[in-house]
Amino acid sequence: MRPSLRLAAFLLLACGPATTPRPAAPPAPEPEAPPPPAELPAEPLPLAAREGGEAPGAPVLATIRGALWDVAWTPGGEALAVVTSEKTVAILDAETGAVRAARRVRVRRQEDARLWGFDPTGTRLLVRHTPGDGGVGYAVWDLRTGAWVADEVAEDPTEPGALLAGGRLALVVRGPEREQRIRVLELESGAAHAIPREPWGGQVARGGRDLLSVVAGEGEATTVLRNPESGEVRLRIEGAALGHARGVVAVRAGDELRFHALEDGALLRTLPAEDATAVSWHGAQIAVDRGEARGERTRRLYDARTLEPRGAGPLPTGRVVADRGDVLFVAGEEAGSVLRVRLGAEGEPEPVLPSFFEEDPDAEPYDATTGMDWEVGDGAISPDGTRVALARGPALHVLDVESGEERLRFDGGDAGERSVWGVVPTAEGLITWGRSSAERWGPDGLARFACGGQGRVFGEGESLGWSVGGAWCPLGGEIRRYGQWDDDAQTVADWIAGSAPGGRLAVATPTHVLLQEPGSGRTVRRLRAPRGFEIECYEEGCSPRTGVIGGRLLLSDGVHTWIYRGARPRQLFEGADVADAILREAHGDHALVGRDQGSVVVDRDGEVVLEMAADYWRADLADDGSAIGWYEEGELRVADLPSAEVVLRAPLEGSDGHPLRVWLVGDTAVAFMEAGTRLFHLPSASSRLRFSRRIPFGLSEDGSRLAICENGRLSVRAAASGAVERALGPCVFADGVRFVGGGRFVAVNEKTRVVVHRLEDGARLEVRRSRQGGLVLAQGASGWWSDPPAPENVRYREAGPLLEAPFAEEPAARRDDALLRDFFQAQSEPSSP
């Protein structure tokens, strides 16, 4: 046996792309050298794609899930932003603790998210996150419209990004020659440009009006301020910046600590530098921290206007979680405890929050899902200096700085949003699925499958079924489980291998293949398993896989493939000098089969129609079986079937190298390359478009339309030219884009929710799932809908800016029971004049 080969085949097959039917190809033109591919046209999207106005009304979960990691006050002090261990960012009312809005920005355990501050107007929030695959990202939440308007990736995790006045985001990226540059994104329009950066530059930050502060490294340090529009150097100030605020920058130059105006560079005040390491502003005070190099950290306070001394004292040794300059809050040694330290005061620090165990002797201060211990997170002092917000496990405490009196306590819950891992098109709508559930959305409303996880759809209409390998669920019915792998007894699983003739389900057992009705689970035929057939199971699943070509069943065990003629299986290539035959996919009258050397296309009789040197994971069969695309000898090739006539030979030369995979959709062939994605137009045998391989996109069934999320904006374009046909709005957190509902809609799955866009009129529907008792929510222009219909702990926020919009006294009054029907129902044809 070959367990490693079976596992590799299983994983590659499980990750294969979905394909769609392709019309019959035209006669092959004379081979010509195709023109070089153009970048996706960078034409500005119409204003409809940009954010404006105010946030629409929306149902809001009253609690959020996870331990609080970080807190930030709005500049006006009326609200707090928090981020949790579940990577959920939320806005809380500072007086009542009500959740005004929440959004999960990352979903995987190895990822992280932190607050990076508000812009000067307090209308935008910058969130720094670290994707699990490395790098660092910056996402911007517009609190006026409720939309996330940017999610940019910086080159270096050590280089911070910054929100600038005038609605700009700045961060460090690499240029064409790998040189560091500063990318400036205009948040209102989506336009972006790059400006130079000093090669020895350090942090990027706000400075004065719309200026960037770029700080030098070691040695002869200089602080450089540039105009973010032109990149022009406005000021060069001798010294390395230690801090800046309110139009002033503090730099250390020689033995002096100098304070310069950012407007014109004028020297305002000087202090002895000594061993100053940081300068920070706290209301009417400036704090200068010293002595970090020798381990004796002290602080001196000065009047922010006159620089007259205000006090001094040693800094505490524990982790400072909130700092007012003269009062610091420090995480105590006991889990969950917080101490207050007054700078220069004698005596022991004052406890303001007890430990978890002091508060509750039976406490279990850890997250049951992740196993992570609860800790004291990063807190924040209110803008007026009177309140401190302290994050402690899943709770937020707002205390009076002077008295320690608790003004507000917010306790999180278990009502976080569940992740959506994928979308599957249906004729009238779509299926959304995640780790633990799957749902069908359409004009008949919502219907649930009792099982979740990555699976397949079987049957049609109300007889739909969702299979997940060792189990399957009829629509609205109970889960049906098959035998499972047992390491102790060394038994093997019964495994749903795939489709069978007549739309049936094929269930593989060690001795038989059962053909079952997907709606009822009734076995209608029992076929004997071929001699030599074995079921190998791994953590990712089991190896059997089936397909149907020309009404005949194909069965593969990850090493060999058999074709059934009636009840009798025949092994493909039996007796030939072929070690392996791995079924990749089967459509129409043809199947793609991988061999130990290359791959082949076979017909319903098992005869070879086309031999290819390409590995089977670098080939793709059209959904109707009428064509095959593959990579061979430096070319992307497409051939009609069964004639095997090649209709496209497109060189993939240069730095692109071998494609990661090939995808064939109607009149379009796609090559996924390390250097980018290339689209080829089959009728003209030319490549028209290319774009970054990280950009999510989808193609219509005939391959003529491209739905793409580029620069955080979703649009539908002509696949042949890239011309914009419709702009659909933001798609900042897009994981995938698909045409659904027969091409009438475009669905974008965004971490924990799916946004469905109706192409006829641009209307949109947002659907999401909660951990709260299986709650499912939908939101549209006319209101909201939920299942169950009267959920607890859900409030309805009226339309308006997130910080100001009132909550409805009766959320049920905004409920629209016809929301799903009206959204998915086919629009009536206009009457003739």
LUMGUMI-483502 format. One line per 4 residues: number of its first residue (from 1); for each residue x, y, z of C-alpha. Coordinates in pm, whole numbers, plus 50000, padded with zeros to 5 digits. Example, Ala and Ser with C-alpha at 12.3 -4.5 7.8 and 13.67 -1.06 7.14 Angstrom:
BEGIN
1) 51230 49550 50780; 51367 49894 50714
END
This chain:
BEGIN
1) 50000 50000 50000; 50100 50362 49959; 49957 50561 50251; 50166 50872 50177
5) 50050 50877 49814; 49688 50826 49918; 49712 51115 50166; 49871 51347 49911
9) 49602 51262 49658; 49326 51312 49914; 49455 51656 50018; 49501 51776 49660
13) 49157 51661 49558; 48995 51820 49861; 49147 52157 49770; 49057 52149 49400
17) 48873 52447 49246; 48508 52443 49156; 48438 52467 48782; 48146 52571 48570
21) 48012 52467 48227; 48180 52590 47913; 47999 52625 47577; 48132 52438 47280
25) 48458 52593 47168; 48492 52762 46826; 48729 52618 46566; 49088 52657 46673
29) 49252 52968 46526; 49598 52966 46380; 49849 52981 46668; 49967 53336 46727
33) 50186 53488 46990; 49938 53638 47237; 49983 54003 47337; 50131 54066 47680
37) 49865 54065 47953; 49754 54400 48085; 49717 54481 48451; 49358 54502 48567
41) 49237 54849 48457; 49284 55093 48741; 48989 55311 48641; 48823 55483 48938
45) 48505 55312 49050; 48182 55514 49031; 48074 55700 49341; 47823 55424 49419
49) 48117 55204 49520; 48244 55455 49771; 48122 55499 50124; 47908 55796 50213
53) 47609 55892 50420; 47556 55712 50749; 47541 55360 50883; 47216 55173 50815
57) 47007 55029 51094; 47125 54689 51215; 47059 54421 51478; 47338 54420 51736
61) 47431 54137 51974; 47428 54268 52330; 47748 54086 52429; 48078 53996 52267
65) 48290 53684 52306; 48645 53653 52432; 48882 53811 52681; 48943 54182 52629
69) 49296 54256 52511; 49296 54625 52431; 49090 54941 52496; 49084 55289 52340
73) 48869 55595 52410; 48717 55806 52137; 48864 56159 52137; 48540 56292 52286
77) 48527 56025 52559; 48169 55924 52474; 48257 55570 52365; 48521 55299 52397
81) 48669 55069 52138; 48769 54723 52259; 48924 54418 52093; 48899 54063 52224
85) 49096 53741 52206; 48841 53634 51944; 48966 53922 51726; 48631 54100 51763
89) 48644 54480 51758; 48349 54651 51928; 48228 55001 52011; 48077 55038 52359
93) 47881 55332 52498; 48096 55479 52777; 47798 55562 52998; 47579 55252 52961
97) 47818 54984 52832; 47581 54906 52543; 47743 54742 52241; 47688 54984 51953
101) 47857 54774 51686; 48095 54478 51665; 48290 54304 51392; 48527 54008 51396
105) 48831 54101 51185; 49031 53776 51208; 48905 53426 51280; 49192 53181 51322
109) 49353 53104 51658; 49706 53194 51549; 49599 53542 51440; 49595 53858 51647
113) 49433 54203 51652; 49510 54523 51845; 49373 54876 51849; 49601 55137 51692
117) 49401 55449 51770; 49148 55694 51626; 49215 55958 51365; 49219 56325 51481
121) 48846 56363 51410; 48744 56051 51602; 48544 55921 51305; 48783 55644 51202
125) 48947 55365 51402; 49270 55194 51298; 49307 54825 51391; 49639 54646 51357
129) 49617 54271 51295; 49861 53992 51225; 49739 53726 50982; 49847 53374 51060
133) 50056 53358 50741; 50282 53645 50854; 50306 54016 50786; 50096 54286 50948
137) 49771 54442 50834; 49592 54768 50907; 49212 54784 50887; 49013 55109 50908
141) 48659 55129 51049; 48457 55436 50946; 48231 55511 51243; 48009 55743 51039
145) 47904 55486 50781; 47972 55168 50980; 48186 55035 50693; 48538 54898 50705
149) 48699 55101 50430; 49052 54960 50411; 49261 54657 50502; 49619 54713 50392
153) 49923 54489 50444; 50256 54641 50547; 50590 54484 50463; 50747 54495 50808
157) 50563 54411 51133; 50796 54648 51321; 50689 54949 51113; 50366 55102 51246
161) 50100 55252 51024; 49916 55577 51097; 49583 55746 51031; 49636 56103 50910
165) 49409 56402 50913; 49218 56442 50587; 49120 56075 50574; 49450 55911 50485
169) 49622 55589 50589; 50001 55568 50568; 50219 55259 50599; 50556 55127 50482
173) 50567 54902 50173; 50826 54781 49923; 50869 54943 49582; 50948 54775 49245
177) 51315 54744 49336; 51233 54626 49691; 51312 54971 49826; 51103 55094 50118
181) 50839 55351 50037; 50543 55503 50219; 50205 55409 50073; 49936 55673 50128
185) 49576 55560 50081; 49294 55815 50039; 49015 55652 50240; 48731 55848 50081
189) 48814 55762 49720; 49026 55448 49748; 49305 55612 49547; 49661 55541 49657
193) 50009 55669 49584; 50361 55615 49714; 50608 55874 49840; 50980 55835 49913
197) 51119 55734 50248; 51462 55789 50393; 51658 55460 50369; 51738 55479 50741
201) 51385 55574 50837; 51221 55441 51149; 50860 55481 51256; 50584 55645 51053
205) 50343 55861 51248; 50113 56162 51243; 50280 56495 51269; 50095 56825 51268
209) 49840 56860 50990; 49879 56600 50716; 50249 56539 50770; 50436 56216 50823
213) 50708 56193 51088; 50992 55965 50978; 51253 55903 51246; 51614 55810 51179
217) 51796 55513 51322; 52112 55512 51532; 52391 55762 51481; 52337 56111 51342
221) 51960 56111 51379; 51729 56344 51191; 51352 56377 51207; 51200 56427 50863
225) 50848 56552 50794; 50697 56504 50450; 50386 56623 50276; 50177 56304 50231
229) 50041 56422 49894; 50365 56502 49715; 50629 56342 49936; 50803 56678 49955
233) 51023 56721 50262; 50870 57000 50467; 51110 56998 50761; 51434 56839 50872
237) 51494 56864 51244; 51822 56760 51400; 51768 56479 51649; 51564 56162 51688
241) 51198 56207 51780; 51100 56064 52120; 50735 56165 52098; 50493 56411 51941
245) 50147 56555 52006; 49945 56874 51957; 50165 57007 51680; 50485 56963 51880
249) 50765 56707 51845; 51025 56629 52111; 51367 56529 51974; 51687 56428 52146
253) 51984 56610 51993; 52314 56571 52171; 52272 56658 52538; 51947 56849 52481
257) 51582 56751 52467; 51429 56997 52222; 51062 57076 52158; 50990 57199 51802
261) 50671 57323 51639; 50571 57088 51357; 50424 57378 51160; 50754 57552 51089
265) 51018 57371 51295; 51060 57659 51540; 51241 57568 51860; 50996 57618 52149
269) 51174 57490 52461; 51476 57285 52565; 51549 57057 52859; 51860 56863 52958
273) 51846 56535 52766; 52042 56331 53019; 51925 55972 52945; 51571 56050 52821
277) 51412 55758 52635; 51050 55866 52575; 50829 56175 52588; 50450 56156 52623
281) 50166 56408 52665; 49899 56361 52935; 49645 56644 52943; 49823 56950 53082
285) 50137 56746 53160; 50436 56621 52965; 50611 56312 53098; 50979 56251 53024
289) 51094 55896 53101; 51461 55833 53171; 51710 55568 53270; 51592 55261 53080
293) 51946 55182 52971; 52070 55142 53331; 51754 54972 53458; 51650 55254 53696
297) 51348 55401 53525; 51228 55738 53648; 50983 55998 53525; 50976 56375 53543
301) 50658 56574 53482; 50644 56919 53324; 50374 57172 53252; 50273 57112 52888
305) 50263 57489 52817; 50555 57630 53014; 50773 57321 53076; 50788 57413 53444
309) 50860 57104 53661; 50549 56938 53808; 50696 56640 53994; 50914 56333 53967
313) 50949 55979 54090; 51048 55621 54006; 50838 55426 53757; 50678 55101 53880
317) 50841 54773 53788; 50523 54589 53684; 50344 54606 53349; 50177 54945 53312
321) 49831 54901 53160; 49710 55264 53178; 49902 55589 53226; 49783 55943 53315
325) 50134 56074 53367; 50105 56129 53741; 49893 55817 53806; 49974 55477 53661
329) 49776 55151 53673; 49982 54833 53693; 49891 54465 53655; 49944 54296 53992
333) 50118 53968 54060; 49788 53796 54141; 49592 53703 53826; 49339 53972 53744
337) 49452 54225 54005; 49528 54590 53921; 49720 54841 54137; 49721 55223 54127
341) 50060 55398 54160; 50086 55774 54221; 50413 55911 54089; 50641 56018 54375
345) 50399 55910 54647; 50527 55715 54944; 50378 55386 55055; 50258 55076 54878
349) 50057 55084 54554; 49680 55092 54607; 49475 54791 54483; 49181 54899 54267
353) 49073 54561 54125; 49104 54230 54314; 49236 53907 54168; 48993 53667 54000
357) 49015 53429 54296; 48969 53702 54557; 48654 53806 54376; 48531 53446 54339
361) 48714 53158 54513; 48561 52912 54265; 48663 53110 53958; 48805 52934 53653
365) 48976 53228 53481; 49047 53086 53138; 48882 53060 52799; 48729 52714 52765
369) 48757 52728 52384; 49120 52831 52349; 49253 52719 52689; 49413 53063 52733
373) 49431 53209 53084; 49253 53538 53140; 49481 53831 53207; 49469 54205 53256
377) 49473 54357 52910; 49586 54701 52797; 49371 54979 52945; 49333 55350 52867
381) 49281 55687 53037; 48984 55896 52919; 49067 56214 52721; 48974 56436 53017
385) 49191 56230 53252; 48913 56150 53500; 48836 55787 53410; 49036 55474 53342
389) 48912 55177 53140; 49068 54847 53249; 49034 54522 53052; 49027 54219 53279
393) 48939 53882 53127; 48601 53916 52949; 48507 54221 53163; 48567 54593 53118
397) 48585 54812 53428; 48563 55193 53406; 48688 55354 53729; 48727 55705 53859
401) 49101 55772 53847; 49114 55956 54178; 48866 55766 54395; 48881 55424 54231
405) 48500 55410 54230; 48359 55186 53957; 48147 55387 53714; 48075 55109 53465
409) 48122 54736 53430; 48070 54547 53105; 48072 54168 53108; 48123 53980 52786
413) 47932 53664 52701; 47929 53383 52447; 47739 53561 52172; 48025 53609 51929
417) 47979 53556 51557; 48060 53215 51408; 48300 53193 51117; 48174 53133 50764
421) 48424 52914 50583; 48259 52891 50243; 47973 52957 50003; 47813 52710 49758
425) 47586 52837 49478; 47233 52704 49434; 46992 52775 49148; 46801 53041 49344
429) 47041 53145 49619; 47331 52997 49811; 47450 52771 50092; 47675 52907 50367
433) 47878 52665 50576; 48115 52673 50870; 48275 52435 51114; 47951 52334 51284
437) 47659 52421 51056; 47538 52481 50703; 47234 52679 50581; 47049 52727 50254
441) 46928 53079 50171; 46674 53152 49898; 46324 53278 49814; 46177 53013 50047
445) 46374 53163 50335; 46627 52981 50549; 46660 52605 50579; 46925 52436 50789
449) 47137 52125 50757; 47202 51949 51085; 47569 51891 51001; 47843 52136 50917
453) 48199 52141 50794; 48337 52129 50441; 48112 51910 50232; 47915 51855 49912
457) 47562 51925 49801; 47352 51635 49671; 47006 51625 49520; 46799 51929 49428
461) 46512 52141 49552; 46373 52023 49884; 46566 51694 49848; 46902 51864 49898
465) 47155 51691 50118; 47486 51806 50265; 47757 51544 50309; 48067 51576 50524
469) 48247 51250 50463; 48132 51023 50744; 47787 51177 50771; 47522 51356 50570
473) 47209 51557 50642; 46891 51605 50441; 46760 51960 50432; 46580 52022 50761
477) 46628 51658 50869; 46840 51475 51121; 47203 51382 51075; 47282 51035 50939
481) 47617 50898 51050; 47814 50612 50900; 48072 50386 51062; 48377 50568 51197
485) 48744 50483 51209; 48840 50292 51526; 49214 50278 51597; 49176 50013 51867
489) 48958 49775 51668; 49137 49859 51342; 48804 49893 51162; 48757 50132 50874
493) 48494 50395 50815; 48201 50384 50582; 48264 50698 50380; 48053 50915 50151
497) 48269 50896 49842; 48067 51131 49618; 47811 51127 49342; 47654 50826 49176
501) 47439 50784 48862; 47089 50926 48887; 47194 51198 49134; 47240 50941 49406
505) 47489 50932 49689; 47774 50678 49681; 47877 50539 50020; 48192 50328 50022
509) 48236 50038 50266; 48523 49789 50276; 48314 49538 50079; 48043 49733 49892
513) 47943 50063 49735; 47592 50166 49840; 47387 50390 49611; 47143 50591 49821
517) 46869 50846 49765; 47003 51178 49899; 46665 51286 50037; 46571 50973 50231
521) 46899 50786 50270; 46733 50473 50129; 46976 50230 49965; 46852 50160 49613
525) 47144 49952 49491; 47437 49764 49640; 47749 49712 49426; 48037 49486 49522
529) 48360 49673 49588; 48642 49589 49342; 48912 49342 49433; 49206 49531 49585
533) 48988 49829 49692; 49094 49968 50030; 48978 50258 50248; 49258 50462 50400
537) 49161 50720 50665; 49361 51014 50796; 49291 51310 51020; 49166 51504 50716
541) 48926 51226 50609; 48917 50902 50410; 49040 50827 50060; 48745 50691 49852
545) 48615 50918 49579; 48357 50867 49304; 48248 51034 48985; 47998 50980 48706
549) 48075 50990 48333; 47816 50903 48073; 47591 50749 48341; 47864 50516 48466
553) 48016 50509 48814; 48387 50574 48869; 48542 50468 49199; 48891 50558 49327
557) 49065 50461 49651; 49346 50715 49615; 49575 50477 49427; 49360 50292 49169
561) 49044 50382 48978; 48768 50151 48851; 48480 50211 48611; 48154 50020 48656
565) 47968 49876 48361; 47648 49776 48528; 47749 49591 48845; 48095 49491 48723
569) 48400 49713 48796; 48694 49731 48556; 49026 49874 48668; 49163 50149 48447
573) 49495 50067 48282; 49495 49717 48430; 49795 49525 48299; 49959 49842 48164
577) 50288 49975 48300; 50105 50228 48519; 50153 50226 48894; 49872 50463 48988
581) 49541 50596 48857; 49393 50868 49081; 49053 51013 48997; 49069 51391 48995
585) 48725 51488 48860; 48453 51362 48625; 48207 51569 48420; 47986 51490 48125
589) 48143 51204 47930; 48500 51252 48051; 48715 51211 48361; 49055 51350 48456
593) 49281 51082 48605; 49628 51132 48750; 49897 50872 48688; 50245 50823 48826
597) 50372 51008 48519; 50141 51289 48407; 49765 51262 48369; 49504 51151 48115
601) 49145 51218 48010; 48934 50905 47971; 48586 50857 47824; 48291 50654 47954
605) 48447 50333 47819; 48771 50396 48006; 48955 50472 47684; 49226 50740 47686
609) 49120 51050 47490; 49417 51272 47573; 49753 51218 47745; 49925 51508 47923
613) 50265 51545 48086; 50105 51774 48346; 50041 51663 48701; 49667 51630 48757
617) 49655 51916 49008; 49775 52148 48726; 49481 52055 48503; 49110 52130 48513
621) 48813 51971 48335; 48521 52190 48225; 48201 52118 48419; 48027 51978 48112
625) 48333 51770 48020; 48372 51946 47685; 48725 52082 47737; 49040 52040 47944
629) 49298 52300 48047; 49649 52215 48170; 50008 52334 48199; 50280 52171 47991
633) 50623 52269 47859; 50594 52629 47973; 50248 52678 47822; 49889 52695 47932
637) 49698 52468 47695; 49327 52415 47639; 49185 52135 47424; 48832 52050 47312
641) 48696 51706 47399; 48663 51439 47271; 48859 51564 46968; 49163 51662 47182
645) 49215 51955 46944; 49422 52226 47116; 49248 52565 47097; 49489 52763 47316
649) 49866 52753 47362; 49971 53047 47580; 50333 53080 47696; 50378 53137 48070
653) 50734 53255 48052; 50947 53483 48266; 50928 53513 48641; 50583 53354 48659
657) 50723 53002 48654; 50495 52702 48694; 50132 52783 48778; 50002 52680 49116
661) 49690 52551 48942; 49470 52595 48635; 49098 52674 48624; 48870 52646 48319
665) 48540 52837 48325; 48339 52883 48004; 48529 53111 47768; 48797 53189 48027
669) 49104 52995 48137; 49279 53102 48457; 49641 53042 48555; 49716 53096 48926
673) 50082 53202 48942; 50315 53304 49222; 50358 53639 49047; 49986 53690 48992
677) 49665 53554 48839; 49628 53561 48460; 49300 53535 48269; 49296 53406 47909
681) 49011 53473 47667; 48960 53152 47468; 48774 53288 47161; 49059 53531 47088
685) 49332 53301 47227; 49483 53591 47420; 49556 53701 47775; 49373 54020 47863
689) 49407 54057 48240; 49638 53990 48530; 49621 54085 48897; 49766 53987 49234
693) 49705 53625 49332; 49588 53748 49674; 49287 53928 49522; 48961 53729 49569
697) 48752 53687 49254; 48488 53469 49094; 48369 53399 48739; 48018 53359 48603
701) 47915 53017 48471; 47998 53109 48111; 48322 53281 48210; 48217 53614 48059
705) 48194 53816 48384; 48446 53867 48659; 48344 53963 49015; 48653 54091 49192
709) 48741 54251 49525; 49025 54491 49445; 49153 54757 49685; 48861 54682 49917
713) 48600 54760 49648; 48379 54499 49481; 48295 54529 49113; 48164 54317 48829
717) 48375 54346 48513; 48388 54202 48166; 48630 53911 48192; 48766 53975 47842
721) 48854 54343 47891; 48827 54428 48259; 48574 54705 48190; 48357 54783 48493
725) 47992 54682 48448; 47875 54749 48803; 48033 54878 49123; 47891 54707 49431
729) 48057 54866 49735; 48316 54769 49997; 48456 54418 50044; 48743 54486 50282
733) 48749 54150 50462; 48668 53933 50159; 48789 53572 50180; 48609 53463 49862
737) 48382 53591 49585; 48125 53381 49394; 47838 53422 49154; 47533 53250 49306
741) 47162 53211 49236; 47206 53141 48865; 47431 53445 48822; 47178 53695 48962
745) 47384 53758 49275; 47744 53792 49387; 47824 53657 49736; 48127 53769 49933
749) 48220 53570 50242; 48391 53802 50490; 48525 53614 50794; 48204 53572 50998
753) 47939 53694 50757; 47834 53679 50394; 47725 53984 50196; 47502 53901 49897
757) 47474 54164 49622; 47179 54157 49381; 47310 54256 49041; 46976 54379 48904
761) 46965 54682 49131; 47269 54670 49361; 47062 54575 49670; 47255 54387 49938
765) 47176 54136 50210; 47411 54060 50499; 47379 53726 50675; 47565 53610 50985
769) 47551 53344 51254; 47595 53367 51629; 47714 53127 51896; 47399 53225 52085
773) 47170 52923 52056; 47213 52879 51682; 47094 53234 51612; 47103 53339 51247
777) 47064 53706 51147; 46997 53874 50813; 47002 54245 50743; 46877 54435 50439
781) 46761 54781 50343; 46405 54716 50465; 46498 54583 50810; 46622 54265 50970
785) 46525 53902 51009; 46631 53627 51247; 46586 53262 51330; 46466 53207 51597
789) 46225 53497 51539; 46245 53656 51887; 46610 53621 51996; 46731 53730 52336
793) 47014 53978 52383; 46966 54141 52043; 46904 54513 52011; 46828 54713 51698
797) 47041 55021 51629; 46868 55279 51414; 47034 55436 51109; 47298 55700 51181
801) 47662 55733 51286; 47768 55444 51510; 47852 55672 51803; 47520 55857 51797
805) 47243 55641 51647; 46967 55558 51900; 46848 55206 51973; 46490 55111 51886
809) 46262 55071 52186; 46089 54781 52008; 46342 54592 51788; 46061 54367 51661
813) 45905 54670 51492; 46200 54678 51251; 46171 54307 51172; 46085 54224 50809
817) 45946 53871 50781; 45949 53894 50400; 46313 54005 50380; 46459 53682 50238
821) 46167 53614 50003; 46172 53964 49859; 46550 53971 49818; 46594 53635 49644
825) 46267 53622 49450; 46308 53675 49076; 46220 54028 48974; 45912 54053 48752
829) 45970 54146 48394; 45877 54507 48309; 45553 54533 48117; 45566 54630 47751
833) 45466 54988 47665
END
